[in-house]
Amino acid sequence: MESGVPISSADGVGSNTGVFLLGNISKDGSTTESHEMGHTWGAVKGTADGHPVDKDLRGQGQPGMMNARGTIVDPQYQYDPNAKPGAPGGTLNPDKRQVTQQDINYLNLDKLKYDQNDKAQLGSLSNIAH
């Protein structure tokens, strides 16, 4: 949980389980489902929290799908475009994320082990019950 607010989460990078909270996914345009799916597919593996290391994206334009809540972004991607960066309302509004080429790169598709039918397993099986 960030800032004491309950949020949806995967059980780990590459796991096939997690929790979706209705308050995070109930409105049109939610990106939470896609973000958490990226975790289950193994996106951003090798980082401490399964998110991109850079938490200050000012001047870098469109935040990617795997950027976490709390990331500092350009004003148009904040909860409140008029808020001071990092202050309440001055961080990434997750509904402003989009899939970028970097998000696809985070999946490391070139490092998967493909079989003779060109199929590979993306993520793993954790089977944690909630």
C-alpha positions in Angstrom: 0.0 0.0 0.0 1.2 3.5 -0.8 0.3 6.3 1.5 -1.9 4.0 3.6 -4.4 3.6 0.7 -5.4 0.1 -0.2 -4.5 -0.7 -3.8 -4.7 -3.7 -6.1 -1.6 -5.9 -6.3 0.0 -9.0 -7.8 1.6 -11.4 -5.4 4.9 -10.9 -7.1 6.6 -10.3 -10.4 5.8 -13.3 -12.6 3.1 -14.7 -10.2 -0.3 -15.6 -11.5 -2.2 -14.4 -8.4 -3.1 -11.2 -6.7 -5.9 -9.0 -5.5 -8.0 -6.6 -7.5 -9.9 -4.0 -5.4 -13.2 -2.9 -6.9 -12.4 0.7 -6.0 -9.3 0.6 -8.2 -10.9 -1.1 -11.3 -14.6 -0.1 -11.4 -14.5 3.0 -13.6 -14.1 3.1 -17.3 -10.5 3.9 -18.3 -8.9 2.1 -15.4 -5.3 0.9 -16.1 -4.9 -1.0 -12.9 -5.9 -4.3 -14.5 -3.3 -3.9 -17.2 -0.6 -2.7 -14.8 -1.1 -5.7 -12.5 -1.3 -8.1 -15.5 2.2 -6.7 -16.5 3.4 -7.8 -13.1 2.0 -11.3 -13.6 3.7 -11.6 -16.9 7.1 -10.7 -15.3 7.4 -7.1 -16.4 10.2 -5.1 -14.6 11.7 -8.3 -13.1 14.8 -7.7 -11.1 13.7 -4.4 -9.5 13.0 -4.2 -5.7 9.3 -3.5 -6.2 8.5 -4.6 -9.7 8.3 -1.1 -11.0 10.7 1.1 -13.0 13.5 2.5 -10.9 13.0 6.1 -12.0 10.3 7.6 -9.8 10.6 11.2 -11.3 9.5 11.3 -14.9 9.2 15.0 -15.3 10.1 16.1 -18.8 9.8 12.5 -20.2 6.3 12.7 -21.4 3.8 9.8 -21.4 4.2 7.5 -18.4 4.2 3.8 -19.2 1.8 1.2 -17.9 4.3 -0.2 -15.4 5.0 3.1 -13.7 3.7 3.0 -10.1 1.3 5.3 -8.2 3.3 8.0 -6.5 5.6 8.5 -9.5 6.3 12.2 -10.2 5.2 13.1 -13.7 4.4 16.1 -15.9 1.3 18.0 -14.7 -1.1 16.6 -17.3 -0.5 13.1 -16.0 -1.1 14.0 -12.3 -4.3 13.6 -10.3 -4.4 17.4 -10.1 -2.5 19.2 -12.9 -2.3 22.3 -10.6 -0.7 20.4 -7.7 3.0 20.8 -6.8 4.9 17.7 -7.9 5.1 15.1 -5.2 2.5 16.9 -3.1 -1.1 15.6 -2.6 -2.5 15.3 -6.1 0.9 15.9 -7.6 1.8 12.3 -8.6 0.8 9.9 -11.4 -2.9 9.4 -11.9 -2.8 5.7 -12.9 -5.6 6.3 -15.3 -3.2 8.4 -17.4 -0.8 5.5 -18.0 -0.5 3.9 -21.5 1.5 0.9 -22.8 4.8 2.1 -24.2 7.6 0.3 -26.0 9.5 0.4 -22.7 6.7 -1.6 -21.1 7.0 -4.3 -23.8 10.8 -4.3 -23.4 10.2 -4.9 -19.6 8.7 -8.3 -20.5 12.1 -9.5 -21.9 10.4 -11.5 -24.6 13.8 -12.1 -26.2 15.0 -14.0 -23.1 12.1 -16.5 -22.9 12.7 -20.1 -23.7 10.7 -20.9 -26.8 9.7 -24.5 -27.8 9.7 -26.0 -31.3 6.2 -24.4 -31.8 7.5 -20.9 -30.9 5.6 -20.9 -27.6 7.0 -19.8 -24.3 5.7 -19.4 -20.7 5.3 -15.8 -19.7 5.2 -15.5 -15.9 4.9 -18.5 -13.6 2.4 -20.3 -11.4 2.1 -19.2 -7.8 -1.4 -20.4 -7.0 -1.8 -18.3 -3.8 -5.4 -18.3 -2.6 -6.9 -15.0 -1.3 
